[in-house]
Amino acid sequence: MFFASDNAGPAHPSIMQALIDANAGYALPYGADTIMERVRARIRELFEAPEAAVYLVATGTAANSLALACMSEPWQTVFCSPVAHIHEDECNAPEFYMGGAKLTLVGDSDKMTPDTLHKAMAAEETRGVHGPQRGPVSITQVTEKGRVYSLEELAALTGVARDFGQKAHLDGARFANALVALGCSPAEMTWKAGIDAVSFGGTKNGCPGVEAVIFFNPEKAWEFELRRKRGAHLFSKHRYLSAQMEAYLTDDLWLTSARAANANCRRLADGLAGIPGVEMLHQPEANIIFAQMPRAAHQRLNKAGAMYYVLDGDLNKGDPDEPLPCRLVADWSISAKQIDQFVEIAKG
């Protein structure tokens, strides 16, 4: 009963087998391997972007930080939500790789709106040389609260960025989960909606550790290569990144895994919804649930060994009926039996 994070789930057997297969013989290093050639071609095909620049790194932090560094100048500010991963969970890595560019937090929710974004962007470049200049917008899809931007919402945000002469980045750590939730194509959720660069996640969806960075306009390709090397994220034995990504994309495994994760989340949410005292804080739209449950339910689950995050309150002291908020994340591998067991224990 592990719902702490989709980072904690196992790698898919097909991807592990691909790593074993790639381990035979010799391959050119630093991304010159033949597997990477196939990966690049496949990603360009999937995204309907034949000129796209495609690169691989091992972590989402590297993908976001290096992409944003190519899209901004040190005197600029990047606009993002106050709970964006680049703000809350990357130890100022974006600012480090961007050479000191700052982040401007937009609104008070996981979702930016055109109005809040316009207000935030309009407030910058008002003090001449003394203040930060406007930089790109970074959008998280799926958001950190488990919600999904519609295609119309994405286009509206990138439209605001364009109005101010800026580009848009998509943090797609859970890109596949959002895509299957929307039922659209990769192109529709990215460049057709005005996105200029995307961090295309694999690690949370069955890969041991690989993320793709895609620039739809290849003008930043050489700069990214230099920044990746200078930032110590260019793998010598790059074929092991390439092999993961190729297996991830083969036979649409990336979509199959995301559908399984989202379906597991729906099964869990449906089971919890009928329990007295359980309330969804945000309607689950992909593979993450934010809910509150009575302290007594949390205590039973904790005693049974369930792993997830209680976000606030003392688990062991207080009124057993007091609701405590929690986060539950379903990955592709969790079984229906484990989900149902969690629900039954929560019921008491």
C-alpha positions in Angstrom: 0.0 0.0 0.0 2.5 2.5 -1.2 1.0 5.9 -2.2 3.8 8.2 -1.1 5.1 9.0 -4.6 5.3 7.6 -8.2 9.0 8.2 -7.8 9.1 5.2 -5.5 7.5 2.7 -7.8 9.5 0.1 -9.7 10.9 0.5 -13.1 8.9 -1.3 -15.8 10.4 -4.7 -16.7 10.5 -3.8 -20.4 12.6 -0.8 -19.7 14.9 -2.8 -17.4 15.3 -5.4 -20.2 16.2 -2.6 -22.6 19.0 -1.6 -20.3 20.3 -5.1 -20.3 20.1 -5.3 -24.1 21.9 -2.0 -24.4 24.8 -3.3 -22.2 26.1 -5.6 -25.0 29.2 -4.5 -26.8 30.3 -0.9 -27.4 28.5 2.3 -28.3 29.7 5.8 -29.0 29.4 8.1 -25.9 27.9 11.4 -25.0 24.7 11.0 -27.0 26.2 9.8 -30.3 24.9 6.3 -29.8 22.6 4.9 -32.5 19.8 4.3 -30.0 19.6 8.1 -29.4 19.2 8.6 -33.1 16.1 6.5 -33.0 14.8 8.2 -29.9 15.2 11.6 -31.5 13.4 10.5 -34.6 10.6 8.9 -32.5 10.1 12.0 -30.3 10.0 14.3 -33.4 7.4 12.0 -34.9 5.3 11.8 -31.7 5.3 15.6 -31.3 4.9 16.3 -35.1 8.0 18.5 -34.9 10.6 17.3 -37.4 13.0 20.1 -36.6 12.8 19.8 -32.8 16.0 19.6 -30.8 15.8 16.6 -28.4 18.1 15.9 -25.5 18.2 13.5 -22.5 19.2 14.0 -18.9 18.7 11.9 -15.8 16.6 14.1 -13.6 13.7 16.4 -13.8 15.6 19.1 -11.9 18.2 19.1 -14.6 15.6 19.1 -17.4 13.8 22.1 -16.0 16.8 24.1 -14.9 18.8 23.6 -18.1 15.8 24.4 -20.3 14.9 27.5 -18.4 18.6 28.6 -18.4 18.5 28.6 -22.2 15.2 30.5 -22.2 16.2 33.3 -19.9 18.8 35.9 -19.1 20.4 36.4 -15.6 18.6 39.7 -15.2 15.1 38.3 -15.9 12.5 36.6 -13.8 10.6 33.4 -14.6 6.8 33.3 -13.9 5.4 30.2 -12.2 2.8 29.1 -9.7 3.7 29.4 -5.9 3.7 25.6 -5.6 5.7 24.9 -8.8 8.3 22.2 -8.5 10.9 24.7 -9.7 10.1 26.9 -6.7 9.4 24.5 -3.9 11.4 21.3 -4.7 14.6 22.1 -6.6 16.8 23.8 -4.0 17.1 26.9 -6.2 18.7 24.9 -9.0 16.8 26.9 -11.7 18.2 30.1 -10.3 21.7 28.5 -10.1 21.6 27.3 -13.7 20.0 30.6 -14.9 22.9 32.5 -13.4 20.8 34.4 -10.9 17.5 35.0 -12.7 14.7 34.9 -10.1 11.3 33.4 -9.9 8.1 35.4 -9.7 5.2 33.6 -8.1 1.9 34.0 -9.8 -1.4 34.0 -7.9 -2.1 31.8 -4.9 -3.0 28.4 -6.5 -1.4 25.5 -8.3 -3.0 26.8 -11.5 -2.1 30.2 -13.0 -4.9 32.0 -14.8 -4.5 34.5 -17.6 -5.6 37.3 -15.3 -3.1 36.5 -12.5 -0.3 35.9 -15.0 -1.0 39.2 -16.9 -1.0 41.1 -13.6 2.3 39.5 -12.5 4.0 40.1 -15.8 2.7 43.7 -16.1 4.1 44.4 -12.7 7.7 43.8 -13.8 9.9 46.0 -16.0 8.4 49.0 -14.1 11.6 50.1 -12.4 14.0 50.3 -15.3 17.5 49.0 -14.7 16.7 48.6 -11.0 14.2 45.7 -11.3 14.1 42.3 -12.9 13.1 42.1 -16.6 10.4 39.8 -17.8 11.4 36.3 -18.7 9.6 33.0 -19.7 6.5 31.4 -18.2 6.9 27.9 -16.7 3.7 25.8 -16.5 3.4 22.6 -14.6 1.4 19.8 -16.2 0.1 17.9 -14.1 0.1 20.5 -11.4 1.4 19.9 -8.0 -2.1 19.5 -6.7 -3.0 16.8 -9.2 -5.0 19.0 -11.6 -4.6 19.3 -15.4 -4.6 22.4 -17.5 -7.0 22.1 -20.5 -5.7 22.9 -23.9 -7.6 26.1 -23.8 -6.1 27.1 -20.5 -2.6 26.3 -21.8 -3.2 28.4 -24.9 -4.5 31.3 -22.8 -1.4 31.3 -20.6 1.0 31.1 -23.5 -0.9 33.9 -25.2 -0.2 36.1 -22.2 3.4 35.3 -22.4 3.4 36.1 -26.1 1.7 39.4 -25.4 4.7 40.4 -23.3 7.2 39.0 -25.9 8.1 35.9 -23.8 8.3 32.2 -24.3 6.6 29.3 -22.4 8.1 26.2 -20.8 6.2 23.1 -19.8 7.3 21.1 -16.8 6.0 17.8 -17.9 7.3 15.4 -15.1 3.8 13.8 -15.4 3.4 14.7 -19.0 1.9 11.3 -20.0 -0.6 11.3 -17.1 -1.9 14.7 -18.3 -2.0 13.7 -21.9 -4.1 10.6 -21.4 -6.4 12.6 -19.1 -7.0 15.1 -21.8 -7.1 12.5 -24.7 -5.1 14.8 -26.9 -1.8 14.5 -28.9 1.6 15.5 -27.7 1.7 18.3 -30.3 -1.7 19.6 -29.1 -0.5 19.8 -25.5 2.7 21.6 -26.4 3.7 23.6 -29.5 0.2 23.8 -30.9 -0.8 25.4 -27.6 2.1 27.8 -27.7 4.7 25.9 -25.7 8.3 26.5 -26.8 10.1 23.9 -24.7 9.0 20.9 -22.6 10.6 18.7 -20.0 9.1 15.3 -21.0 9.2 13.1 -18.0 9.9 9.4 -17.8 11.1 8.7 -14.3 7.7 9.0 -12.5 6.1 6.7 -15.1 8.2 3.6 -15.1 11.8 4.6 -16.0 14.7 4.2 -13.7 15.8 7.8 -14.5 15.5 9.7 -17.7 13.9 12.9 -18.9 13.8 14.5 -22.3 14.2 18.2 -23.0 12.5 19.2 -26.3 13.0 22.6 -28.0 10.5 23.0 -30.8 12.7 25.8 -32.3 16.2 24.3 -32.5 17.9 27.7 -32.2 18.8 26.9 -28.6 20.2 23.5 -29.4 23.9 24.3 -29.2 23.4 26.5 -26.1 21.7 23.5 -24.4 24.5 21.2 -25.3 27.0 23.6 -23.7 25.0 24.2 -20.6 24.4 20.4 -20.2 28.1 19.7 -20.3 29.1 22.7 -18.2 26.4 21.7 -15.7 27.8 18.1 -15.4 24.7 16.5 -16.9 26.1 15.0 -20.1 26.3 11.3 -19.6 29.4 9.5 -21.0 27.6 6.2 -21.3 24.6 7.9 -22.7 23.2 4.8 -24.3 21.7 3.9 -20.9 19.6 7.0 -21.0 18.7 6.4 -24.7 17.7 2.8 -24.0 15.3 3.8 -21.3 13.6 6.4 -23.4 13.4 4.1 -26.5 11.7 1.3 -24.5 9.5 3.9 -22.8 8.2 5.0 -26.2 8.1 1.6 -27.8 4.5 0.2 -28.4 3.3 3.3 -26.5 4.4 1.9 -23.1 4.5 5.5 -21.8 0.8 5.9 -22.5 -0.1 2.4 -21.2 1.7 3.1 -17.9 0.1 6.5 -17.6 -3.4 5.1 -18.2 -2.8 2.4 -15.6 -1.6 5.0 -13.0 -4.6 7.3 -13.7 -7.0 4.3 -13.5 -5.5 3.2 -10.2 -6.0 6.8 -8.9 -9.6 6.7 -10.0 -10.2 3.4 -8.3 -8.7 4.7 -5.1 -10.6 8.0 -5.2 -13.9 6.2 -5.9 -13.3 3.9 -3.0 -12.5 6.7 -0.6 -15.4 8.9 -1.7 -17.9 6.7 0.0 -16.3 6.8 3.4 -17.8 9.1 6.0 -15.4 11.9 6.9 -13.4 11.7 3.7 -13.4 14.8 1.5 -11.5 15.4 -1.7 -9.7 18.7 -1.5 -9.1 18.8 -5.3 -11.0 16.6 -7.8 -8.4 14.1 -9.0 -7.7 14.5 -12.6 -4.7 12.4 -13.2 -2.8 10.2 -10.7 -2.7 12.3 -7.5 -5.3 12.7 -4.8 -5.4 15.5 -2.2 -8.0 14.5 0.5 -8.7 14.8 4.1 -9.6 11.8 6.4 -10.3 11.5 10.0 -7.3 11.1 12.3 -8.6 7.6 13.3 -8.5 6.5 9.6 -4.9 7.7 9.2 -3.9 5.9 12.4 -5.4 2.6 11.2 -3.6 3.0 7.8 -0.3 3.9 9.5 -0.5 0.9 11.8 -1.2 -1.4 8.8 2.0 -0.1 7.0 0.4 2.2 4.4 2.9 4.7 3.0 1.7 8.2 2.1 2.0 11.8 3.3 -0.1 13.3 6.0 0.3 17.0 5.2 -0.7 18.7 8.5 -1.6 17.8 12.1 -0.3 15.4 14.7 -1.1 11.8 13.6 -1.0 10.5 17.1 -2.6 13.2 19.3 -6.0 14.8 19.1 -9.6 14.1 18.3 -10.0 10.9 16.3 -12.6 12.5 14.2 -10.6 15.6 13.3 -9.9 15.6 9.5 -6.2 15.7 8.5 -5.1 16.4 4.9 -3.1 14.0 2.9 -1.6 13.3 -0.5 -1.9 10.0 -2.3 -0.1 9.2 -5.5 -0.8 6.1 -7.6 1.7 4.7 -10.1 1.3 2.2 -12.9 2.4 -0.8 -10.7 0.1 -0.6 -7.7 -2.4 -3.5 -7.7 -6.1 -3.4 -7.4 -5.8 -5.6 -4.3 -3.6 -3.1 -2.5 -5.9 -0.2 -3.5 -8.9 -2.1 -2.1 -7.1 -3.0 1.0 -6.2 0.6 1.6 -9.9 1.6 1.2 -11.1 -1.1 3.6 -8.7 -0.1 6.3 -9.7 3.5 5.9 -13.3 2.6 6.4 -12.5 0.9 9.7 
